[in-house]
């Protein structure tokens, strides 16, 4: 087993805590130090807040991440992909 500090860092973005999300996280945590962020889309008035929180999350974590994974494509994938391009971090959108 790889030591915690030696694992590459993965950023994981998702919109709901579904069973497949938990399964993906368990699988990824075997090889990555996963930093996850739930993008709240439950109420449309929260979207600006969610984007702002995601922006600051990305500023804090993208510079030393190895990969960015986004569950499903949508407006919540815009900033992670842009930050991935800016910091030259591979970003992957998982299609369901």
C-alpha positions as a printed Julia matrix, in Angstrom:
96×3 Matrix{Float64}:
   0.0    0.0     0.0
   1.23   3.47   -0.91
   1.8    5.88    1.96
  -0.73   8.71    2.22
   1.79  11.46    1.55
   3.2    9.63   -1.49
  -0.12   9.27   -3.29
  -0.82  11.71   -6.13
  -3.56  14.22   -5.46
  -6.86  13.97   -7.36
  -9.62  16.55   -7.28
 -13.11  15.07   -7.61
 -16.22  17.12   -8.39
 -19.77  15.78   -8.17
 -23.3   17.11   -7.83
 -24.99  14.49   -5.65
 -23.94  11.79   -3.23
 -25.16   8.84   -5.27
 -24.07   5.23   -4.76
 -21.86   5.29   -7.87
 -20.08   8.39   -6.57
 -19.23   6.64   -3.3
 -18.08   3.59   -5.25
 -15.87   5.73   -7.51
 -14.37   7.44   -4.47
 -13.56   4.13   -2.76
 -11.87   2.89   -5.93
  -9.9    6.08   -6.47
  -8.75   6.33   -2.85
  -6.7    3.17   -3.33
  -4.3    5.04   -5.62
  -4.95   8.74   -5.04
  -5.3   11.21   -2.23
  -8.78  12.35   -3.24
  -9.94  15.86   -2.41
 -13.65  16.0    -3.18
 -16.09  18.84   -3.64
 -19.83  18.6    -4.0
 -21.26  21.25   -6.31
 -24.69  22.05   -4.87
 -27.35  22.28   -7.58
 -30.32  21.54   -5.33
 -31.6   25.12   -5.51
 -30.87  27.4    -8.45
 -30.36  30.46   -6.25
 -27.31  28.7    -4.75
 -25.49  28.47   -8.09
 -23.51  31.71   -7.7
 -22.44  30.6    -4.22
 -21.48  27.16   -5.51
 -19.38  28.7    -8.3
 -17.66  31.0    -5.83
 -16.87  28.13   -3.45
 -15.63  26.02   -6.34
 -13.41  28.88   -7.54
 -11.68  29.22   -4.16
 -11.43  25.43   -3.81
  -9.66  25.29   -7.18
  -7.3   28.14   -6.3
  -6.3   26.26   -3.16
  -5.91  22.76   -4.61
  -5.21  22.79   -8.36
  -1.55  23.83   -8.31
  -0.37  20.51   -6.83
  -3.03  18.15   -8.19
  -2.21  15.33  -10.58
  -5.67  14.99  -12.09
  -9.1   16.59  -11.96
 -12.12  14.28  -12.24
 -15.62  15.59  -12.8
 -18.69  13.38  -12.49
 -20.9   14.16  -15.52
 -20.6   17.15  -17.8
 -22.48  20.34  -17.02
 -21.94  23.87  -15.84
 -20.23  22.54  -12.72
 -17.43  21.23  -14.96
 -16.55  24.63  -16.47
 -14.2   25.96  -13.8
 -12.38  22.67  -13.11
 -11.6   22.24  -16.81
 -10.46  25.86  -17.13
  -8.23  25.57  -14.06
  -6.88  22.28  -15.39
  -5.85  24.01  -18.61
  -4.41  26.97  -16.72
  -2.32  24.8   -14.36
  -1.63  22.06  -16.95
  -3.46  19.41  -14.93
  -5.28  16.7   -16.85
  -9.03  16.94  -16.41
 -11.44  14.09  -17.07
 -15.22  14.3   -17.32
 -16.82  10.97  -16.39
 -19.85  10.24  -18.53
 -22.7    8.32  -16.96
